[in-house]
Amino acid sequence: MSDFFWKWRREILFSLLIAIALGLLISQRKPDFFSQSIRQGITLVMAPLQKISTGSFARVRSLAHTLSTLGSLKSENLSLRQQLEALKLANLRLLEQAQENGQLREQLGYKQRQKWKFVPAEVIGRDPASWLETVVVNRGSADGIRLGAGVVTPEGVAGRVSDVQLYAATVMLLSDVQSSVATAVERSRVPGTVKGMGTRTLSMVHVAGGDDVRAADTVVTSSVSSIFPPGLPVGEVTQVASSENGLMLSVRVKPRVNFQTLDHLLILQAEE
């Protein structure tokens, strides 16, 4: 039987539609028992179809609403993400400004402690072949910079000006082998001269064999320096050894300034 209906399904469906159409025409006539029966029969047949179509339309409308909501949420999420990125950027700027303000306060501290003029300068260049020996700053003779002026940072001694142009200057760092500064051991006041070795370590020379110098001692600029005020940090003693004849000491000093990460400097000038 099922094979019969499947084989003739189109013809049966067509006949059913014709019957429904005829029923609708007859039902429009004057109501009687026959026409009412036909109308009720059509209602019984069409009701499930209407229910299915109504339900399908409702589901489609619900799906459309869901898609619209998802689109709105995606747009809001993108907007919130952009606001978050903007807040992160603003936070980084505030942190940078706070750091710069702290550096300025430390730089002003130098001016308050010492009777020296100073010119803030920014590092604008390095020679790759002499990364630890020299830097170029954005201050020159137009800013009153003089050849041989001492250069420091809030951490300590950095070097001296070795060349001056109108709007730029070259700073020879304390790590350069040609660089030197008159110093003293802060604890014992033993004098000496700190020289660069072309590395991250400095050497304190002219120290007698019997002088009181120990590891972890702080080395500062001495009062005999003509380009630095006394008492500025230079570094910390890391190693003390006697020479072969015992007459002199070989002293290694770790610099207070990190010469690899310099970005801002102070160029000192004694008040006249």
ChimeraX commands (.cxc) that place a marker at each C-alpha (Angstrom):
marker #1 position 0.00,0.00,0.00 radius 0.5
marker #1 position 2.81,2.41,0.91 radius 0.5
marker #1 position 4.44,1.75,-2.45 radius 0.5
marker #1 position 1.19,2.72,-4.17 radius 0.5
marker #1 position 0.96,6.10,-2.39 radius 0.5
marker #1 position 4.64,6.84,-2.98 radius 0.5
marker #1 position 4.34,6.02,-6.67 radius 0.5
marker #1 position 1.25,8.18,-7.20 radius 0.5
marker #1 position 2.11,10.86,-4.59 radius 0.5
marker #1 position 2.06,13.76,-7.07 radius 0.5
marker #1 position -1.31,12.79,-8.54 radius 0.5
marker #1 position -2.80,12.26,-5.08 radius 0.5
marker #1 position -1.51,15.64,-3.88 radius 0.5
marker #1 position -2.84,17.37,-6.99 radius 0.5
marker #1 position -6.26,15.73,-6.55 radius 0.5
marker #1 position -6.30,16.79,-2.90 radius 0.5
marker #1 position -5.59,20.39,-3.80 radius 0.5
marker #1 position -8.42,20.35,-6.40 radius 0.5
marker #1 position -10.77,18.91,-3.83 radius 0.5
marker #1 position -9.84,21.62,-1.34 radius 0.5
marker #1 position -10.36,24.33,-3.97 radius 0.5
marker #1 position -13.80,22.94,-4.89 radius 0.5
marker #1 position -14.65,22.73,-1.24 radius 0.5
marker #1 position -13.79,26.39,-0.75 radius 0.5
marker #1 position -16.03,27.37,-3.68 radius 0.5
marker #1 position -18.92,25.34,-2.39 radius 0.5
marker #1 position -18.45,26.69,1.15 radius 0.5
marker #1 position -18.96,30.26,-0.12 radius 0.5
marker #1 position -22.54,29.42,-1.05 radius 0.5
marker #1 position -25.42,29.63,1.35 radius 0.5
marker #1 position -24.47,27.76,4.47 radius 0.5
marker #1 position -26.01,24.35,4.80 radius 0.5
marker #1 position -25.00,21.13,6.42 radius 0.5
marker #1 position -23.00,19.98,3.41 radius 0.5
marker #1 position -21.01,23.19,3.00 radius 0.5
marker #1 position -20.32,23.41,6.73 radius 0.5
marker #1 position -19.01,19.86,6.69 radius 0.5
marker #1 position -16.70,20.65,3.82 radius 0.5
marker #1 position -15.44,23.81,5.57 radius 0.5
marker #1 position -14.76,21.89,8.76 radius 0.5
marker #1 position -12.92,19.22,6.79 radius 0.5
marker #1 position -10.76,21.83,5.10 radius 0.5
marker #1 position -10.03,23.40,8.47 radius 0.5
marker #1 position -8.96,20.04,9.84 radius 0.5
marker #1 position -6.63,19.52,6.88 radius 0.5
marker #1 position -5.21,23.05,6.83 radius 0.5
marker #1 position -4.78,23.55,10.59 radius 0.5
marker #1 position -1.61,21.41,10.91 radius 0.5
marker #1 position -0.13,23.13,7.87 radius 0.5
marker #1 position -0.90,26.56,9.33 radius 0.5
marker #1 position 0.57,25.51,12.66 radius 0.5
marker #1 position 3.74,24.32,10.98 radius 0.5
marker #1 position 4.07,27.50,8.91 radius 0.5
marker #1 position 3.33,29.71,11.90 radius 0.5
marker #1 position 5.90,27.89,14.02 radius 0.5
marker #1 position 8.48,28.08,11.26 radius 0.5
marker #1 position 7.93,31.81,10.86 radius 0.5
marker #1 position 8.30,32.30,14.61 radius 0.5
marker #1 position 11.55,30.35,14.63 radius 0.5
marker #1 position 12.87,32.35,11.67 radius 0.5
marker #1 position 11.94,35.59,13.42 radius 0.5
marker #1 position 13.62,34.37,16.65 radius 0.5
marker #1 position 16.73,33.41,14.71 radius 0.5
marker #1 position 16.83,36.82,13.03 radius 0.5
marker #1 position 16.51,38.49,16.43 radius 0.5
marker #1 position 19.31,36.32,17.82 radius 0.5
marker #1 position 21.59,37.15,14.91 radius 0.5
marker #1 position 20.82,40.83,15.32 radius 0.5
marker #1 position 21.61,40.61,19.05 radius 0.5
marker #1 position 24.88,38.80,18.35 radius 0.5
marker #1 position 25.85,41.48,15.85 radius 0.5
marker #1 position 25.11,44.18,18.40 radius 0.5
marker #1 position 27.12,42.38,21.08 radius 0.5
marker #1 position 30.03,41.95,18.69 radius 0.5
marker #1 position 29.97,45.68,17.91 radius 0.5
marker #1 position 29.82,46.55,21.62 radius 0.5
marker #1 position 32.66,44.13,22.36 radius 0.5
marker #1 position 34.81,45.76,19.67 radius 0.5
marker #1 position 34.04,49.20,21.09 radius 0.5
marker #1 position 34.94,48.06,24.62 radius 0.5
marker #1 position 38.17,46.49,23.37 radius 0.5
marker #1 position 39.12,49.75,21.66 radius 0.5
marker #1 position 38.36,51.69,24.85 radius 0.5
marker #1 position 40.50,49.25,26.85 radius 0.5
marker #1 position 43.43,49.70,24.45 radius 0.5
marker #1 position 43.05,53.47,24.71 radius 0.5
marker #1 position 43.07,53.24,28.53 radius 0.5
marker #1 position 46.17,51.05,28.44 radius 0.5
marker #1 position 47.93,53.58,26.22 radius 0.5
marker #1 position 46.88,56.44,28.50 radius 0.5
marker #1 position 48.14,54.48,31.51 radius 0.5
marker #1 position 51.52,53.92,29.86 radius 0.5
marker #1 position 51.77,57.63,29.12 radius 0.5
marker #1 position 50.95,58.47,32.75 radius 0.5
marker #1 position 53.60,56.02,33.97 radius 0.5
marker #1 position 56.15,57.54,31.61 radius 0.5
marker #1 position 55.26,61.05,32.77 radius 0.5
marker #1 position 55.54,59.96,36.41 radius 0.5
marker #1 position 58.97,58.47,35.72 radius 0.5
marker #1 position 60.10,61.63,33.95 radius 0.5
marker #1 position 58.83,63.74,36.88 radius 0.5
marker #1 position 60.80,61.53,39.28 radius 0.5
marker #1 position 63.94,61.94,37.19 radius 0.5
marker #1 position 63.47,65.69,37.13 radius 0.5
marker #1 position 63.10,65.76,40.92 radius 0.5
marker #1 position 66.34,63.79,41.26 radius 0.5
marker #1 position 68.07,66.11,38.80 radius 0.5
marker #1 position 66.85,69.13,40.73 radius 0.5
marker #1 position 68.27,67.49,43.83 radius 0.5
marker #1 position 71.74,67.80,42.31 radius 0.5
marker #1 position 71.21,71.50,41.84 radius 0.5
marker #1 position 70.04,71.92,45.43 radius 0.5
marker #1 position 72.98,69.98,46.91 radius 0.5
marker #1 position 75.73,71.45,44.71 radius 0.5
marker #1 position 76.58,74.98,43.63 radius 0.5
marker #1 position 76.81,73.98,40.03 radius 0.5
marker #1 position 74.83,74.83,36.94 radius 0.5
marker #1 position 73.50,71.96,34.93 radius 0.5
marker #1 position 71.96,71.44,31.50 radius 0.5
marker #1 position 69.65,68.44,30.95 radius 0.5
marker #1 position 70.51,66.59,27.74 radius 0.5
marker #1 position 69.07,63.66,25.83 radius 0.5
marker #1 position 71.13,60.95,24.15 radius 0.5
marker #1 position 70.46,61.06,20.41 radius 0.5
marker #1 position 73.19,58.83,19.03 radius 0.5
marker #1 position 75.76,56.11,19.68 radius 0.5
marker #1 position 78.64,54.71,17.69 radius 0.5
marker #1 position 78.08,50.93,17.33 radius 0.5
marker #1 position 81.85,50.42,17.35 radius 0.5
marker #1 position 82.22,52.25,20.67 radius 0.5
marker #1 position 78.91,51.56,22.42 radius 0.5
marker #1 position 80.41,51.85,25.92 radius 0.5
marker #1 position 82.78,54.73,25.13 radius 0.5
marker #1 position 80.83,57.66,23.65 radius 0.5
marker #1 position 77.33,59.06,23.17 radius 0.5
marker #1 position 76.00,62.08,21.31 radius 0.5
marker #1 position 73.58,64.44,23.09 radius 0.5
marker #1 position 71.22,67.12,21.82 radius 0.5
marker #1 position 72.99,70.06,23.51 radius 0.5
marker #1 position 75.83,72.13,22.13 radius 0.5
marker #1 position 77.61,75.46,22.30 radius 0.5
marker #1 position 74.31,77.23,21.60 radius 0.5
marker #1 position 73.17,75.90,25.00 radius 0.5
marker #1 position 76.36,77.01,26.76 radius 0.5
marker #1 position 78.02,73.59,26.71 radius 0.5
marker #1 position 81.80,73.71,27.09 radius 0.5
marker #1 position 84.51,71.27,26.15 radius 0.5
marker #1 position 85.57,69.13,29.12 radius 0.5
marker #1 position 82.37,69.69,31.13 radius 0.5
marker #1 position 81.49,66.90,33.54 radius 0.5
marker #1 position 78.46,64.74,32.75 radius 0.5
marker #1 position 76.37,62.90,35.36 radius 0.5
marker #1 position 73.07,61.12,35.84 radius 0.5
marker #1 position 70.91,60.79,38.97 radius 0.5
marker #1 position 72.86,57.57,39.65 radius 0.5
marker #1 position 76.36,59.04,39.46 radius 0.5
marker #1 position 79.26,60.11,37.24 radius 0.5
marker #1 position 78.84,59.31,33.53 radius 0.5
marker #1 position 81.79,61.01,31.79 radius 0.5
marker #1 position 82.83,64.31,30.27 radius 0.5
marker #1 position 82.21,66.34,27.09 radius 0.5
marker #1 position 84.92,65.52,24.53 radius 0.5
marker #1 position 83.61,67.46,21.52 radius 0.5
marker #1 position 81.20,70.37,21.12 radius 0.5
marker #1 position 79.23,71.52,18.11 radius 0.5
marker #1 position 76.58,74.19,17.81 radius 0.5
marker #1 position 73.58,72.01,18.64 radius 0.5
marker #1 position 75.16,68.72,19.70 radius 0.5
marker #1 position 78.01,67.40,21.80 radius 0.5
marker #1 position 79.93,64.13,22.18 radius 0.5
marker #1 position 80.28,62.70,25.67 radius 0.5
marker #1 position 83.21,60.41,26.43 radius 0.5
marker #1 position 81.86,57.96,28.98 radius 0.5
marker #1 position 83.78,57.00,32.10 radius 0.5
marker #1 position 84.16,53.48,30.68 radius 0.5
marker #1 position 86.41,54.76,27.85 radius 0.5
marker #1 position 90.10,53.85,28.25 radius 0.5
marker #1 position 91.04,57.54,27.87 radius 0.5
marker #1 position 88.62,58.64,30.59 radius 0.5
marker #1 position 89.59,59.33,34.21 radius 0.5
marker #1 position 88.25,61.12,37.28 radius 0.5
marker #1 position 89.80,62.04,40.64 radius 0.5
marker #1 position 88.12,59.97,43.35 radius 0.5
marker #1 position 88.26,58.86,46.98 radius 0.5
marker #1 position 86.98,55.91,48.97 radius 0.5
marker #1 position 84.01,57.30,50.87 radius 0.5
marker #1 position 84.63,55.26,54.04 radius 0.5
marker #1 position 88.39,55.73,54.49 radius 0.5
marker #1 position 88.96,58.81,52.30 radius 0.5
marker #1 position 91.76,57.00,50.44 radius 0.5
marker #1 position 92.41,58.97,47.24 radius 0.5
marker #1 position 92.86,57.51,43.78 radius 0.5
marker #1 position 91.99,57.90,40.14 radius 0.5
marker #1 position 89.25,55.89,38.46 radius 0.5
marker #1 position 89.95,55.06,34.81 radius 0.5
marker #1 position 87.92,53.32,32.12 radius 0.5
marker #1 position 88.89,49.92,30.75 radius 0.5
marker #1 position 86.62,49.79,27.69 radius 0.5
marker #1 position 84.38,47.32,29.54 radius 0.5
marker #1 position 81.66,47.42,32.20 radius 0.5
marker #1 position 84.35,47.47,34.90 radius 0.5
marker #1 position 86.46,50.46,36.01 radius 0.5
marker #1 position 89.93,50.51,37.53 radius 0.5
marker #1 position 91.05,52.62,40.49 radius 0.5
marker #1 position 94.75,53.38,40.20 radius 0.5
marker #1 position 97.39,55.24,42.22 radius 0.5
marker #1 position 96.35,53.44,45.41 radius 0.5
marker #1 position 99.20,52.57,47.76 radius 0.5
marker #1 position 99.63,49.01,49.02 radius 0.5
marker #1 position 98.94,49.87,52.65 radius 0.5
marker #1 position 95.81,51.96,52.01 radius 0.5
marker #1 position 92.49,50.95,53.55 radius 0.5
marker #1 position 90.36,49.84,50.58 radius 0.5
marker #1 position 87.88,46.97,50.84 radius 0.5
marker #1 position 85.34,45.22,48.66 radius 0.5
marker #1 position 81.88,46.90,48.77 radius 0.5
marker #1 position 83.44,50.31,49.54 radius 0.5
marker #1 position 81.78,53.22,47.75 radius 0.5
marker #1 position 83.98,55.36,45.52 radius 0.5
marker #1 position 83.01,59.03,45.06 radius 0.5
marker #1 position 84.46,62.09,43.36 radius 0.5
marker #1 position 87.06,63.92,45.41 radius 0.5
marker #1 position 87.49,67.61,46.16 radius 0.5
marker #1 position 90.55,67.84,43.87 radius 0.5
marker #1 position 88.40,67.23,40.78 radius 0.5
marker #1 position 88.08,70.33,38.65 radius 0.5
marker #1 position 85.04,69.22,36.65 radius 0.5
marker #1 position 82.89,67.43,39.27 radius 0.5
marker #1 position 81.68,68.54,42.69 radius 0.5
marker #1 position 82.95,66.29,45.50 radius 0.5
marker #1 position 80.89,63.38,46.81 radius 0.5
marker #1 position 79.18,62.25,43.60 radius 0.5
marker #1 position 78.90,58.42,43.38 radius 0.5
marker #1 position 81.28,56.75,40.93 radius 0.5
marker #1 position 80.95,53.08,41.79 radius 0.5
marker #1 position 81.50,50.23,44.22 radius 0.5
marker #1 position 84.71,48.33,44.85 radius 0.5
marker #1 position 84.38,44.73,43.71 radius 0.5
marker #1 position 87.97,43.46,43.96 radius 0.5
marker #1 position 91.18,44.49,45.73 radius 0.5
marker #1 position 94.54,42.83,45.00 radius 0.5
marker #1 position 98.18,43.70,45.75 radius 0.5
marker #1 position 100.73,44.14,43.01 radius 0.5
marker #1 position 103.67,41.72,42.75 radius 0.5
marker #1 position 105.97,44.00,44.72 radius 0.5
marker #1 position 103.24,44.95,47.18 radius 0.5
marker #1 position 103.72,48.67,46.63 radius 0.5
marker #1 position 100.38,49.33,44.92 radius 0.5
marker #1 position 96.86,47.98,45.00 radius 0.5
marker #1 position 94.89,46.86,41.98 radius 0.5
marker #1 position 91.29,47.92,42.59 radius 0.5
marker #1 position 88.30,47.05,40.39 radius 0.5
marker #1 position 85.19,49.20,40.57 radius 0.5
marker #1 position 81.68,48.50,39.34 radius 0.5
marker #1 position 80.29,51.80,37.97 radius 0.5
marker #1 position 77.12,53.17,39.47 radius 0.5
marker #1 position 75.87,54.27,36.03 radius 0.5
marker #1 position 74.70,51.70,33.49 radius 0.5
marker #1 position 76.44,52.98,30.36 radius 0.5
marker #1 position 74.40,50.69,28.09 radius 0.5
marker #1 position 71.02,52.20,28.92 radius 0.5
marker #1 position 71.79,55.91,29.07 radius 0.5
marker #1 position 69.06,58.12,27.64 radius 0.5
marker #1 position 69.16,61.33,29.73 radius 0.5
marker #1 position 72.20,63.14,31.13 radius 0.5
marker #1 position 73.12,66.28,33.08 radius 0.5
marker #1 position 75.99,68.42,31.84 radius 0.5
marker #1 position 77.60,70.27,34.78 radius 0.5
marker #1 position 79.19,73.69,34.83 radius 0.5
marker #1 position 80.67,75.40,37.87 radius 0.5
marker #1 position 79.05,78.70,38.81 radius 0.5
marker #1 position 81.24,81.70,38.04 radius 0.5
marker link #1:1,2 radius 0.2
marker link #1:2,3 radius 0.2
marker link #1:3,4 radius 0.2
marker link #1:4,5 radius 0.2
marker link #1:5,6 radius 0.2
marker link #1:6,7 radius 0.2
marker link #1:7,8 radius 0.2
marker link #1:8,9 radius 0.2
marker link #1:9,10 radius 0.2
marker link #1:10,11 radius 0.2
marker link #1:11,12 radius 0.2
marker link #1:12,13 radius 0.2
marker link #1:13,14 radius 0.2
marker link #1:14,15 radius 0.2
marker link #1:15,16 radius 0.2
marker link #1:16,17 radius 0.2
marker link #1:17,18 radius 0.2
marker link #1:18,19 radius 0.2
marker link #1:19,20 radius 0.2
marker link #1:20,21 radius 0.2
marker link #1:21,22 radius 0.2
marker link #1:22,23 radius 0.2
marker link #1:23,24 radius 0.2
marker link #1:24,25 radius 0.2
marker link #1:25,26 radius 0.2
marker link #1:26,27 radius 0.2
marker link #1:27,28 radius 0.2
marker link #1:28,29 radius 0.2
marker link #1:29,30 radius 0.2
marker link #1:30,31 radius 0.2
marker link #1:31,32 radius 0.2
marker link #1:32,33 radius 0.2
marker link #1:33,34 radius 0.2
marker link #1:34,35 radius 0.2
marker link #1:35,36 radius 0.2
marker link #1:36,37 radius 0.2
marker link #1:37,38 radius 0.2
marker link #1:38,39 radius 0.2
marker link #1:39,40 radius 0.2
marker link #1:40,41 radius 0.2
marker link #1:41,42 radius 0.2
marker link #1:42,43 radius 0.2
marker link #1:43,44 radius 0.2
marker link #1:44,45 radius 0.2
marker link #1:45,46 radius 0.2
marker link #1:46,47 radius 0.2
marker link #1:47,48 radius 0.2
marker link #1:48,49 radius 0.2
marker link #1:49,50 radius 0.2
marker link #1:50,51 radius 0.2
marker link #1:51,52 radius 0.2
marker link #1:52,53 radius 0.2
marker link #1:53,54 radius 0.2
marker link #1:54,55 radius 0.2
marker link #1:55,56 radius 0.2
marker link #1:56,57 radius 0.2
marker link #1:57,58 radius 0.2
marker link #1:58,59 radius 0.2
marker link #1:59,60 radius 0.2
marker link #1:60,61 radius 0.2
marker link #1:61,62 radius 0.2
marker link #1:62,63 radius 0.2
marker link #1:63,64 radius 0.2
marker link #1:64,65 radius 0.2
marker link #1:65,66 radius 0.2
marker link #1:66,67 radius 0.2
marker link #1:67,68 radius 0.2
marker link #1:68,69 radius 0.2
marker link #1:69,70 radius 0.2
marker link #1:70,71 radius 0.2
marker link #1:71,72 radius 0.2
marker link #1:72,73 radius 0.2
marker link #1:73,74 radius 0.2
marker link #1:74,75 radius 0.2
marker link #1:75,76 radius 0.2
marker link #1:76,77 radius 0.2
marker link #1:77,78 radius 0.2
marker link #1:78,79 radius 0.2
marker link #1:79,80 radius 0.2
marker link #1:80,81 radius 0.2
marker link #1:81,82 radius 0.2
marker link #1:82,83 radius 0.2
marker link #1:83,84 radius 0.2
marker link #1:84,85 radius 0.2
marker link #1:85,86 radius 0.2
marker link #1:86,87 radius 0.2
marker link #1:87,88 radius 0.2
marker link #1:88,89 radius 0.2
marker link #1:89,90 radius 0.2
marker link #1:90,91 radius 0.2
marker link #1:91,92 radius 0.2
marker link #1:92,93 radius 0.2
marker link #1:93,94 radius 0.2
marker link #1:94,95 radius 0.2
marker link #1:95,96 radius 0.2
marker link #1:96,97 radius 0.2
marker link #1:97,98 radius 0.2
marker link #1:98,99 radius 0.2
marker link #1:99,100 radius 0.2
marker link #1:100,101 radius 0.2
marker link #1:101,102 radius 0.2
marker link #1:102,103 radius 0.2
marker link #1:103,104 radius 0.2
marker link #1:104,105 radius 0.2
marker link #1:105,106 radius 0.2
marker link #1:106,107 radius 0.2
marker link #1:107,108 radius 0.2
marker link #1:108,109 radius 0.2
marker link #1:109,110 radius 0.2
marker link #1:110,111 radius 0.2
marker link #1:111,112 radius 0.2
marker link #1:112,113 radius 0.2
marker link #1:113,114 radius 0.2
marker link #1:114,115 radius 0.2
marker link #1:115,116 radius 0.2
marker link #1:116,117 radius 0.2
marker link #1:117,118 radius 0.2
marker link #1:118,119 radius 0.2
marker link #1:119,120 radius 0.2
marker link #1:120,121 radius 0.2
marker link #1:121,122 radius 0.2
marker link #1:122,123 radius 0.2
marker link #1:123,124 radius 0.2
marker link #1:124,125 radius 0.2
marker link #1:125,126 radius 0.2
marker link #1:126,127 radius 0.2
marker link #1:127,128 radius 0.2
marker link #1:128,129 radius 0.2
marker link #1:129,130 radius 0.2
marker link #1:130,131 radius 0.2
marker link #1:131,132 radius 0.2
marker link #1:132,133 radius 0.2
marker link #1:133,134 radius 0.2
marker link #1:134,135 radius 0.2
marker link #1:135,136 radius 0.2
marker link #1:136,137 radius 0.2
marker link #1:137,138 radius 0.2
marker link #1:138,139 radius 0.2
marker link #1:139,140 radius 0.2
marker link #1:140,141 radius 0.2
marker link #1:141,142 radius 0.2
marker link #1:142,143 radius 0.2
marker link #1:143,144 radius 0.2
marker link #1:144,145 radius 0.2
marker link #1:145,146 radius 0.2
marker link #1:146,147 radius 0.2
marker link #1:147,148 radius 0.2
marker link #1:148,149 radius 0.2
marker link #1:149,150 radius 0.2
marker link #1:150,151 radius 0.2
marker link #1:151,152 radius 0.2
marker link #1:152,153 radius 0.2
marker link #1:153,154 radius 0.2
marker link #1:154,155 radius 0.2
marker link #1:155,156 radius 0.2
marker link #1:156,157 radius 0.2
marker link #1:157,158 radius 0.2
marker link #1:158,159 radius 0.2
marker link #1:159,160 radius 0.2
marker link #1:160,161 radius 0.2
marker link #1:161,162 radius 0.2
marker link #1:162,163 radius 0.2
marker link #1:163,164 radius 0.2
marker link #1:164,165 radius 0.2
marker link #1:165,166 radius 0.2
marker link #1:166,167 radius 0.2
marker link #1:167,168 radius 0.2
marker link #1:168,169 radius 0.2
marker link #1:169,170 radius 0.2
marker link #1:170,171 radius 0.2
marker link #1:171,172 radius 0.2
marker link #1:172,173 radius 0.2
marker link #1:173,174 radius 0.2
marker link #1:174,175 radius 0.2
marker link #1:175,176 radius 0.2
marker link #1:176,177 radius 0.2
marker link #1:177,178 radius 0.2
marker link #1:178,179 radius 0.2
marker link #1:179,180 radius 0.2
marker link #1:180,181 radius 0.2
marker link #1:181,182 radius 0.2
marker link #1:182,183 radius 0.2
marker link #1:183,184 radius 0.2
marker link #1:184,185 radius 0.2
marker link #1:185,186 radius 0.2
marker link #1:186,187 radius 0.2
marker link #1:187,188 radius 0.2
marker link #1:188,189 radius 0.2
marker link #1:189,190 radius 0.2
marker link #1:190,191 radius 0.2
marker link #1:191,192 radius 0.2
marker link #1:192,193 radius 0.2
marker link #1:193,194 radius 0.2
marker link #1:194,195 radius 0.2
marker link #1:195,196 radius 0.2
marker link #1:196,197 radius 0.2
marker link #1:197,198 radius 0.2
marker link #1:198,199 radius 0.2
marker link #1:199,200 radius 0.2
marker link #1:200,201 radius 0.2
marker link #1:201,202 radius 0.2
marker link #1:202,203 radius 0.2
marker link #1:203,204 radius 0.2
marker link #1:204,205 radius 0.2
marker link #1:205,206 radius 0.2
marker link #1:206,207 radius 0.2
marker link #1:207,208 radius 0.2
marker link #1:208,209 radius 0.2
marker link #1:209,210 radius 0.2
marker link #1:210,211 radius 0.2
marker link #1:211,212 radius 0.2
marker link #1:212,213 radius 0.2
marker link #1:213,214 radius 0.2
marker link #1:214,215 radius 0.2
marker link #1:215,216 radius 0.2
marker link #1:216,217 radius 0.2
marker link #1:217,218 radius 0.2
marker link #1:218,219 radius 0.2
marker link #1:219,220 radius 0.2
marker link #1:220,221 radius 0.2
marker link #1:221,222 radius 0.2
marker link #1:222,223 radius 0.2
marker link #1:223,224 radius 0.2
marker link #1:224,225 radius 0.2
marker link #1:225,226 radius 0.2
marker link #1:226,227 radius 0.2
marker link #1:227,228 radius 0.2
marker link #1:228,229 radius 0.2
marker link #1:229,230 radius 0.2
marker link #1:230,231 radius 0.2
marker link #1:231,232 radius 0.2
marker link #1:232,233 radius 0.2
marker link #1:233,234 radius 0.2
marker link #1:234,235 radius 0.2
marker link #1:235,236 radius 0.2
marker link #1:236,237 radius 0.2
marker link #1:237,238 radius 0.2
marker link #1:238,239 radius 0.2
marker link #1:239,240 radius 0.2
marker link #1:240,241 radius 0.2
marker link #1:241,242 radius 0.2
marker link #1:242,243 radius 0.2
marker link #1:243,244 radius 0.2
marker link #1:244,245 radius 0.2
marker link #1:245,246 radius 0.2
marker link #1:246,247 radius 0.2
marker link #1:247,248 radius 0.2
marker link #1:248,249 radius 0.2
marker link #1:249,250 radius 0.2
marker link #1:250,251 radius 0.2
marker link #1:251,252 radius 0.2
marker link #1:252,253 radius 0.2
marker link #1:253,254 radius 0.2
marker link #1:254,255 radius 0.2
marker link #1:255,256 radius 0.2
marker link #1:256,257 radius 0.2
marker link #1:257,258 radius 0.2
marker link #1:258,259 radius 0.2
marker link #1:259,260 radius 0.2
marker link #1:260,261 radius 0.2
marker link #1:261,262 radius 0.2
marker link #1:262,263 radius 0.2
marker link #1:263,264 radius 0.2
marker link #1:264,265 radius 0.2
marker link #1:265,266 radius 0.2
marker link #1:266,267 radius 0.2
marker link #1:267,268 radius 0.2
marker link #1:268,269 radius 0.2
marker link #1:269,270 radius 0.2
marker link #1:270,271 radius 0.2
marker link #1:271,272 radius 0.2
view
